[in-house]
Amino acid sequence: MFIDEAHINVKAGNGGAGCTSFRREAHVPKGGPDGGDGGGGGDVVFTADVALSTLLDFHYKRHFKAERGNHGKGAARHGARGADLVLRVPAGTIVRDHGTGEVLADLACAGSSIVVARGGRGGRGNRRFVTPTRRAPAFSELGEPVGDMWVDLELKLLADAALIGMPSVGKSSIIARISAARPKIADYPFTTLVPNLGVVKAGEHSFVVADVPGLIEGASEGAGLGHAFLRHIERTAMLLHVVDLTGSYEGRDPVADIGVIDAELAAHAEALVERPRVIVGNKRDVEGTAEASGRVAAYAAERELSYFAVSAVTGEGLDALVLAVGGMVHAVRASVAPDQEAPERIYTFTPAEDRAFAVRRFGDGYLVEGANVERMVIMTEMDNPEGLAFLQRRLARAGVERALEEEGARQGDEVTIAGRTFEFETSVGAEEDAEE
């Protein structure tokens, strides 16, 4: 089954919790804190694999989750980092943020990767909070939980040449004749419902050709199957425009058909009109096609385009077409200098560290919003008085206390951060604490 679109949910691993522990050994009465840090959560990574040609793996399963980090332990033993979840997709896959529509990465090259979801930070063990004035901290941090996100995957086939044209002009018959591809072939329109790829041997060269489902007028606006498959020709080096010399499909004129398809290509992407093209007149074996073939040849000559009259049934003209296309594809490849070739690229999608926050009235109290201050609260052990005191000092240093006072907060007012409600108190003391 060919699947070229997918809508999936991914979630990185949560961070492991830090450990609160004190060294306890014989003859070491004051061993001190030795709680290890929690391990970071695993990332979610997409990587392009040329061995794949469809997004079928994401059709039946839509939720993917990386491994969480392990918790820290005593004796300064850190928790292991959670394993990354590596999702393999076909080369040519575009990854988008479903919520914003932003393109996160275009994985056009084999080996290209993107980290779409970063694992949560591991919590720090109590040994990390030792200061000259706090020698035995009895608290540690929880691991950072991370949210999930929905992403859209869109596959654009990677081929050297694409067979395009109206329905029933013989594109599938041609690709079956010149390659090992075996698409469905029948005498009714829209027989081909998915693109097909075939490898063609052309003398000393070879190339990959794609058979794109038939286009009709209005395809760029979604008519027929065009809207779903026009994107598959965007990456091709050249286009093979196939026309039916018999005009058997709805009595259409082959020259007029060329104009219709050209208009749809331009409406979809202007660059496609400038793509190298070859006009292929199919069904030359049928009697009475000489006149139509002559008109198509004249049309191509006026526009300085190559024209080949072929028969997918008998094979006439196909050898010349294959050799010519092979040479043209080779020339296009050779025109790309080695330093211009797209290198393997590793994308990193990491939201910028945001230390900004906002304070606003919320019912009878106040609401504090901001990624950094919310993380401080989420990673705090709420049932540990010493941990809560440390959180209060951290928030004060971050400017939250001052901002609340400027907004009108007074002693005893309710303050909500990350879904947790506190009673506002001005901080006391200025103990030197470890920072992130």
Sequence and secondary structure as in RCSB ss.txt:
>XXXX:A:sequence
MFIDEAHINVKAGNGGAGCTSFRREAHVPKGGPDGGDGGGGGDVVFTADVALSTLLDFHYKRHFKAERGNHGKGA
ARHGARGADLVLRVPAGTIVRDHGTGEVLADLACAGSSIVVARGGRGGRGNRRFVTPTRRAPAFSELGEPVGDMW
VDLELKLLADAALIGMPSVGKSSIIARISAARPKIADYPFTTLVPNLGVVKAGEHSFVVADVPGLIEGASEGAGL
GHAFLRHIERTAMLLHVVDLTGSYEGRDPVADIGVIDAELAAHAEALVERPRVIVGNKRDVEGTAEASGRVAAYA
AERELSYFAVSAVTGEGLDALVLAVGGMVHAVRASVAPDQEAPERIYTFTPAEDRAFAVRRFGDGYLVEGANVER
MVIMTEMDNPEGLAFLQRRLARAGVERALEEEGARQGDEVTIAGRTFEFETSVGAEEDAEE
>XXXX:A:secstr
    EEEEEEE          B  BTTBTT  B          EEEEEETT    THHHH  EEE       BTT
TB       EEEEEETTEEEEETTT  EEEEE STT EEEEE        GGGG BTTBSS    B      EEE
EEEEE    SEEEE STTSSHHHHHHHHSS      SSTT   S EEEEEEETTEEEEEEE     TTGGGT TT
HHHHGGGGTT SEEEEEEETT  STT  HHHHHHHHHHHHHHH GGGGGS EEEEEE TTSTT HHHHHHHHHHH
HHTT EEEE  TTT TTHHHHHHHHHHHHHHHHHTS GGGS    EEE         EEEEETTEEEEE HHHHH
HHHTB TT HHHHHHHHHHHHHTTHHHHHHHHT  TT EEEETTEEEE             
